[in-house]
Structure formats: C-alpha cells, structure tokens
Amino acid sequence: MAKYPIITETKSGKSDWLMPEMQNYRMACCDCGLVHDIDFKVIRIKKIKDFADGSSSYQRVFKRGKLQVMLRAGRNNRATGQLRRKKHKIEVKNEIARDRTKIQKKV
C-alpha cells in the first residue's frame, strides 16, 4: 500500500468522500509534493449571538447542539523533502528512458 493514498477526480471534478484518520492524517499535493499533517475534531456548538455584520458567535456545548468539524494543518517539512526527492528520482529516470528511446530510433 502506498504511503499516501492516490485520490482521483470523479466526473464532477472533485474526489470521492474520504474518511481520514482523526489525528496525524497526512495529505500530499500531487503537483508540488507538499505534505501536511492534519488533525480533525468534531464538536457540538450552539449559536449564542448574532452581530450586525452578519457574523455569529458560537459556544462549545456538551449535550445538545449542532455538530461542527474543526481541523488544523501544519506543514511536514521532513515528509515533504522525502516525497520531493522520490518524485525527482522518478522524473529523472523517465527522462533517461525517453532519451534512450530517441537514440535507438536514430540508429
């Protein structure tokens, strides 16, 4: 199994719904190879005040209340470096294979 799951787009242009680990979920960008550690938390909240600008104030409650998902993310520099080095090696290997094919066609 791959260290980072391969997520593909559906016809809508988005991925399917995922059920990530709640703590230390790692997500890597397929284009640039940046890796983030993401933690999730589900809490119950209750609206306590509406403001004139349209925003609202919420309070965490432990009995009845609306469920809200919270997340926090941080860059994982070590995993990013490892993934980018691996990605670079694969790109170089593919480039060498293309060059060999071109040379063989000329001969």
N, CA, C and O of each residue as an XYZ file, in Angstrom:
428
protein
N       0.833     -1.176      0.000
C       0.000      0.000      0.000
C       0.883      1.245      0.000
O       1.905      1.281      0.685
N       0.501      2.247     -0.749
C       1.262      3.494     -0.834
C       1.191      4.247      0.487
O       0.217      4.130      1.232
N       2.248      5.029      0.770
C       2.272      5.813      1.998
C       1.176      6.876      1.978
O       0.549      7.152      3.001
N       0.953      7.463      0.820
C      -0.102      8.463      0.648
C      -1.119      7.889     -0.325
O      -0.748      7.471     -1.422
N      -2.399      7.859      0.052
C      -3.405      7.280     -0.845
C      -3.517      8.072     -2.151
O      -3.383      9.295     -2.162
N      -3.761      7.363     -3.232
C      -3.947      8.004     -4.532
C      -5.423      8.367     -4.653
O      -6.299      7.503     -4.611
N      -5.676      9.658     -4.803
C      -7.044     10.158     -4.872
C      -7.268     10.700     -6.277
O      -6.500     11.537     -6.752
N      -8.304     10.231     -6.936
C      -8.561     10.652     -8.305
C      -9.858     11.452     -8.368
O     -10.725     11.349     -7.500
N      -9.956     12.249     -9.424
C     -11.152     13.056     -9.644
C     -12.281     12.209    -10.204
O     -12.048     11.237    -10.923
N     -13.499     12.586     -9.866
C     -14.672     11.974    -10.479
C     -15.140     12.895    -11.604
O     -14.467     13.878    -11.913
N     -16.264     12.596    -12.209
C     -16.782     13.434    -13.294
C     -17.068     14.857    -12.835
O     -17.011     15.791    -13.635
N     -17.374     15.028    -11.562
C     -17.695     16.364    -11.038
C     -16.455     17.240    -10.869
O     -16.579     18.441    -10.629
N     -15.253     16.653    -10.991
C     -14.021     17.406    -10.811
C     -13.502     17.366     -9.386
O     -12.471     17.967     -9.084
N     -14.205     16.661     -8.504
C     -13.786     16.512     -7.112
C     -13.534     15.041     -6.833
O     -13.907     14.176     -7.625
N     -12.901     14.765     -5.707
C     -12.670     13.373     -5.324
C     -13.912     12.814     -4.637
O     -14.850     13.551     -4.330
N     -13.906     11.511     -4.401
C     -14.961     10.907     -3.586
C     -14.755     11.347     -2.136
O     -13.687     11.845     -1.781
N     -15.766     11.165     -1.312
C     -15.643     11.497      0.112
C     -14.660     10.542      0.761
O     -14.637      9.352      0.447
N     -13.846     11.068      1.668
C     -12.842     10.276      2.370
C     -13.192     10.205      3.846
O     -13.893     11.073      4.368
N     -12.708      9.177      4.512
C     -12.815      9.085      5.968
C     -11.385      9.078      6.509
O     -10.805      8.014      6.722
N     -10.823     10.260      6.729
C      -9.426     10.327      7.172
C      -9.284      9.945      8.641
O     -10.251      9.964      9.402
N      -8.059      9.599      9.021
C      -7.745      9.387     10.428
C      -7.967     10.715     11.153
O      -7.714     11.774     10.578
N      -8.424     10.681     12.378
C      -8.720     11.908     13.105
C      -7.450     12.640     13.541
O      -7.458     13.868     13.633
N      -6.378     11.927     13.808
C      -5.132     12.534     14.257
C      -4.015     12.190     13.280
O      -3.910     11.054     12.818
N      -3.191     13.171     12.971
C      -1.990     12.989     12.163
C      -2.283     12.419     10.773
O      -1.516     11.590     10.283
N      -3.352     12.834     10.139
C      -3.657     12.438      8.758
C      -2.707     13.203      7.849
O      -2.610     14.427      7.945
N      -2.008     12.500      6.971
C      -1.066     13.155      6.059
C      -1.684     13.271      4.674
O      -2.228     12.313      4.124
N      -1.581     14.474      4.132
C      -2.096     14.736      2.803
C      -0.968     15.345      1.976
O      -0.314     16.290      2.416
N      -0.742     14.806      0.785
C       0.324     15.295     -0.085
C      -0.272     15.829     -1.381
O      -1.197     15.242     -1.943
N       0.269     16.950     -1.847
C      -0.156     17.534     -3.114
C       0.525     16.773     -4.246
O       1.734     16.546     -4.197
N      -0.225     16.381     -5.251
C       0.359     15.596     -6.333
C       1.195     16.468     -7.272
O       2.083     15.949     -7.950
N       0.939     17.767     -7.331
C       1.689     18.637     -8.228
C       3.039     19.048     -7.650
O       4.070     18.892     -8.305
N       3.038     19.574     -6.424
C       4.275     20.115     -5.859
C       4.892     19.226     -4.796
O       6.043     19.446     -4.417
N       4.173     18.231     -4.304
C       4.715     17.313     -3.314
C       4.737     17.851     -1.899
O       5.426     17.283     -1.051
N       4.012     18.922     -1.604
C       3.960     19.468     -0.252
C       3.092     18.562      0.626
O       1.975     18.212      0.246
N       3.608     18.184      1.797
C       2.897     17.275      2.696
C       2.441     18.044      3.932
O       3.216     18.796      4.523
N       1.175     17.850      4.319
C       0.618     18.464      5.525
C       0.141     17.372      6.477
O      -0.395     16.351      6.047
N       0.341     17.596      7.772
C      -0.273     16.769      8.808
C      -1.547     17.483      9.225
O      -1.516     18.669      9.556
N      -2.667     16.771      9.212
C      -3.954     17.383      9.515
C      -4.613     16.632     10.675
O      -4.680     15.403     10.665
N      -5.094     17.372     11.665
C      -5.851     16.813     12.779
C      -7.287     17.306     12.670
O      -7.533     18.469     12.350
N      -8.236     16.407     12.942
C      -9.660     16.733     12.880
C     -10.282     16.581     14.257
O      -9.819     15.792     15.080
N     -11.337     17.348     14.496
C     -12.083     17.241     15.742
C     -13.540     17.574     15.418
O     -13.817     18.504     14.660
N     -14.461     16.815     15.993
C     -15.889     17.090     15.831
C     -16.404     17.565     17.184
O     -16.223     16.891     18.198
N     -17.047     18.732     17.192
C     -17.568     19.293     18.438
C     -19.032     19.669     18.268
O     -19.525     19.776     17.145
N     -19.720     19.870     19.376
C     -21.102     20.369     19.369
C     -21.050     21.847     19.705
O     -20.353     22.258     20.633
N     -21.793     22.648     18.943
C     -21.797     24.087     19.177
C     -23.228     24.608     19.271
O     -24.172     23.959     18.819
N     -23.369     25.772     19.855
C     -24.659     26.449     19.958
C     -24.425     27.922     19.653
O     -23.509     28.537     20.201
N     -25.256     28.490     18.776
C     -25.138     29.917     18.452
C     -25.573     30.724     19.670
O     -26.642     30.497     20.236
N     -24.716     31.676     20.063
C     -25.074     32.472     21.242
C     -25.342     33.933     20.919
O     -25.974     34.634     21.710
N     -24.860     34.413     19.744
C     -25.092     35.818     19.444
C     -24.908     36.072     17.946
O     -23.998     35.527     17.321
N     -25.787     36.911     17.377
C     -25.641     37.382     16.004
C     -25.154     38.823     16.038
O     -25.625     39.624     16.846
N     -24.220     39.151     15.168
C     -23.690     40.509     15.102
C     -24.267     41.255     13.902
O     -24.796     40.635     12.979
N     -24.165     42.589     13.913
C     -24.732     43.425     12.855
C     -24.091     43.145     11.499
O     -24.749     43.298     10.469
N     -22.825     42.739     11.475
C     -22.142     42.496     10.198
C     -22.496     41.142      9.573
O     -21.963     40.788      8.521
N     -23.385     40.392     10.211
C     -23.815     39.107      9.654
C     -23.083     37.914     10.246
O     -23.488     36.775     10.012
N     -22.021     38.140     11.004
C     -21.300     37.030     11.616
C     -22.000     36.607     12.909
O     -22.868     37.314     13.422
N     -21.613     35.463     13.414
C     -22.232     34.939     14.626
C     -21.160     34.473     15.594
O     -20.019     34.226     15.205
N     -21.534     34.359     16.841
C     -20.641     33.848     17.875
C     -21.181     32.500     18.331
O     -22.388     32.347     18.524
N     -20.301     31.527     18.504
C     -20.701     30.184     18.898
C     -20.001     29.790     20.187
O     -18.931     30.304     20.511
N     -20.614     28.882     20.908
C     -20.052     28.371     22.148
C     -20.061     26.847     22.071
O     -21.013     26.254     21.562
N     -19.008     26.216     22.574
C     -18.950     24.760     22.590
C     -19.856     24.248     23.703
O     -19.820     24.746     24.829
N     -20.665     23.251     23.377
C     -21.566     22.649     24.359
C     -21.343     21.141     24.371
O     -20.751     20.596     23.440
N     -21.807     20.471     25.405
C     -21.543     19.039     25.525
C     -22.799     18.178     25.445
O     -22.698     16.951     25.410
N     -23.970     18.791     25.415
C     -25.191     17.998     25.303
C     -25.797     18.185     23.926
O     -25.304     17.609     22.956
N     -26.851     18.974     23.818
C     -27.497     19.194     22.523
C     -26.805     20.335     21.802
O     -26.369     21.304     22.423
N     -26.711     20.212     20.514
C     -26.113     21.268     19.718
C     -25.809     20.769     18.321
O     -25.879     19.573     18.039
N     -25.473     21.695     17.464
C     -25.138     21.391     16.084
C     -23.706     20.840     16.040
O     -22.824     21.355     16.727
N     -23.475     19.805     15.241
C     -22.133     19.250     15.095
C     -21.311     20.116     14.137
O     -21.819     20.578     13.115
N     -20.074     20.323     14.467
C     -19.169     21.123     13.636
C     -17.830     20.406     13.558
O     -17.321     19.921     14.568
N     -17.267     20.338     12.375
C     -15.948     19.738     12.189
C     -14.896     20.832     12.253
O     -15.021     21.870     11.604
N     -13.871     20.592     13.033
C     -12.734     21.515     13.109
C     -11.513     20.776     12.569
O     -11.416     19.553     12.679
N     -10.591     21.525     11.990
C      -9.337     20.915     11.564
C      -8.215     21.910     11.737
O      -8.425     23.123     11.732
N      -7.019     21.372     11.891
C      -5.821     22.201     11.907
C      -4.781     21.486     11.077
O      -4.706     20.258     11.072
N      -3.981     22.267     10.374
C      -2.988     21.695      9.464
C      -1.635     22.332      9.718
O      -1.537     23.505     10.081
N      -0.611     21.548      9.523
C       0.755     22.047      9.634
C       1.613     21.373      8.582
O       1.411     20.201      8.266
N       2.565     22.104      8.043
C       3.445     21.555      7.025
C       4.407     20.547      7.662
O       4.960     20.801      8.733
N       4.600     19.423      7.012
C       5.542     18.409      7.468
C       6.762     18.506      6.563
O       6.789     17.917      5.481
N       7.772     19.251      7.008
C       8.944     19.512      6.168
C       9.725     18.246      5.832
O      10.199     18.097      4.706
N       9.863     17.342      6.781
C      10.629     16.119      6.530
C       9.954     15.244      5.469
O      10.599     14.798      4.520
N       8.649     15.004      5.639
C       7.922     14.177      4.669
C       7.871     14.856      3.297
O       7.915     14.179      2.269
N       7.778     16.198      3.277
C       7.793     16.934      2.007
C       9.106     16.711      1.275
O       9.114     16.441      0.074
N      10.229     16.824      2.004
C      11.537     16.613      1.388
C      11.696     15.203      0.857
O      12.219     15.004     -0.240
N      11.246     14.217      1.633
C      11.346     12.825      1.200
C      10.521     12.575     -0.056
O      10.984     11.928     -0.995
N       9.301     13.089     -0.065
C       8.422     12.877     -1.219
C       8.973     13.567     -2.462
O       8.938     12.996     -3.552
N       9.483     14.794     -2.308
C      10.020     15.522     -3.459
C      11.282     14.866     -4.006
O      11.490     14.848     -5.220
N      12.139     14.318     -3.116
C      13.335     13.609     -3.600
C      12.939     12.379     -4.396
O      13.502     12.111     -5.458
N      11.969     11.628     -3.883
C      11.493     10.426     -4.577
C      10.886     10.800     -5.923
O      11.140     10.135     -6.927
N      10.087     11.861     -5.946
C       9.447     12.319     -7.174
C      10.493     12.744     -8.198
O      10.350     12.470     -9.389
N      11.559     13.422     -7.727
C      12.630     13.874     -8.628
C      13.355     12.675     -9.235
O      13.659     12.683    -10.428
N      13.638     11.642     -8.433
C      14.311     10.441     -8.948
C      13.485      9.782    -10.042
O      14.029      9.347    -11.057
N      12.174      9.705     -9.841
C      11.290      9.095    -10.838
C      11.292      9.921    -12.117
O      11.335      9.361    -13.213
N      11.247     11.259    -11.991
C      11.264     12.120    -13.179
C      12.564     11.976    -13.953
O      12.540     11.934    -15.183
N      13.698     11.899    -13.264
C      14.998     11.731    -13.929
C      15.049     10.386    -14.629
O      15.523     10.296    -15.761
N      14.568      9.337    -13.973
C      14.561      8.000    -14.568
C      13.715      7.985    -15.844
O      14.111      7.373    -16.836
N      12.564      8.645    -15.829
C      11.694      8.711    -17.009
C      12.347      9.501    -18.140
O      12.205      9.149    -19.311
N      13.065     10.575    -17.786
C      13.753     11.378    -18.791
C      14.869     10.585    -19.456
O      15.052     10.677    -20.670
N      15.608      9.815    -18.687
C      16.680      8.970    -19.243
C      16.086      7.937    -20.182
O      16.641      7.687    -21.252
N      14.968      7.334    -19.803
C      14.312      6.336    -20.654
C      13.854      6.965    -21.973
O      13.965      6.336    -23.025
N      13.338      8.205    -21.928
C      12.917      8.887    -23.165
C      14.119      9.165    -24.063
O      14.051      8.989    -25.279
N      15.226      9.602    -23.446
C      16.433      9.879    -24.235
C      16.966      8.612    -24.901
O      17.393      8.658    -26.054
N      16.948      7.491    -24.196
C      17.406      6.226    -24.774
C      16.524      5.816    -25.960
O      17.017      5.311    -26.969
N      15.225      6.040    -25.821
C      14.312      5.703    -26.912
C      14.613      6.555    -28.143
O      14.591      6.047    -29.264
N      14.893      7.840    -27.950
C      15.225      8.727    -29.072
C      16.506      8.286    -29.747
O      16.585      8.295    -30.976
N      17.516      7.898    -28.975
C      18.808      7.462    -29.541
C      18.613      6.181    -30.333
O      19.176      6.044    -31.419
N      17.833      5.240    -29.822
C      17.593      3.981    -30.513
C      16.843      4.197    -31.826
O      17.076      3.473    -32.793
N      15.965      5.163    -31.871
C      15.223      5.457    -33.101
C      16.148      6.031    -34.172
O      15.954      5.773    -35.360
N      17.149      6.806    -33.761
C      18.083      7.408    -34.718
C      18.998      6.369    -35.331
O      19.402      6.511    -36.485
N      19.335      5.325    -34.584
C      20.270      4.292    -35.055
C      19.606      3.345    -35.950
O      20.240      2.410    -36.440
